[in-house]
């Protein structure tokens, strides 16, 4: 089993997802990044897209995010987003959710 680490996805309205995870995938302006435990410290901006979080129980949660920042520090990943919402479907549904959040912000 992969080593777990703490993940928090936070928007101004609420904490969208919080818990222990084994893998996170997010998109930055330079491309997608995958994060496992013991990742080097990192600070990056997020683009409007889908974020995938694999929980310690193996469930995969997809979240549509519109902007914000990703921080990795001491086995904790924090995504501070302008807007975020859990998508009920897979990655494609989360990307549509993110686009919708972006349109609402305009």
N, C-alpha and C positions, 0 to 999 in steps of 0.2 A: 504494500500500500504506500502511496506517495505521502510525503510529509505534509501535514496541514499548515495553513497560515491564516491570519485574520484578514477578512475583506469587508469593507464598508463602502456602499454606494449611497451617496448623500446628495440631495438636491435642496434648494432653499425651503421647499415645502415639507420635506420629510426624509427620513432614512428609508431608502427604497429597498435595500437588501443589506443584511449584516449577518456575519457568521464565519464559520471555518470553511475553507475551501482547499482544494488541491491543485487547481489550475484556473487561470483567468486569461481570457483573450480580449484585447481592446485594440481600437484603431487610433493611431496618431497621424499627424500630417505626413510622416515618413513611412507609414505602412502599419500592418498589424504587428502586435507584440504579444507573445505568450509569456506568462509569468508562472513560475513554480516557486516552491519554498527556497529560501536562501538566495533569492535574486539580488543582484547588486542594487544599491540605492539608485533611484531614478525619479526624475520629475519630467513629465511630458504633457503637452496639451492633447485634448481629445477632439476628434472630429465627430460630426453627426453620423452615428452608425450604431451597430449592435455590439454589446458587450456580453461575453459568455462567461458564466461562473460555474465551475464544477464543484459542487459541495462534497464534503467528506463522505456522504452516503452514496455518492455516484450520480445524484440528480444534477441535471444541467439546467440552469436558469438563464434565460436570455433577456436582456434589458436593452430597450431603446434609449440612447442618450443623445442629448443635443448640447455639444460643447462641454467645456470644463477642463479639469486637470486630473492627471493620474499621478499618484505618489507611491513609491515603493520604498519602505524604510523599516529595517529590523523585523522582517517577516510580517509586515502589515502592509496591505494594499488599500489605499483610500482613493476613491474616485469622487471628486467634488464636481458635480455637474450642474449646468444651468437648468436643465430639465431632464427627468428620467422617469421611465415607466416600465414595469415588467411586462413582457410580451407573453401571450398565451401560447403562441406557436414557436417555431424555431427561429433561426437566424434571419430568414427573409422577413418574417412577421416583425421581428424586432427592428429591422432596418426601415420597414414601413412606419412603424411606431415612431422611430426617431425622426423620420422625415415629417410626419404629422406634428410632432412637438416643435420642430424647427419652423414650420409654417405658422403655427399658433403664436410663436414668439415674434414673428415679423409684423 
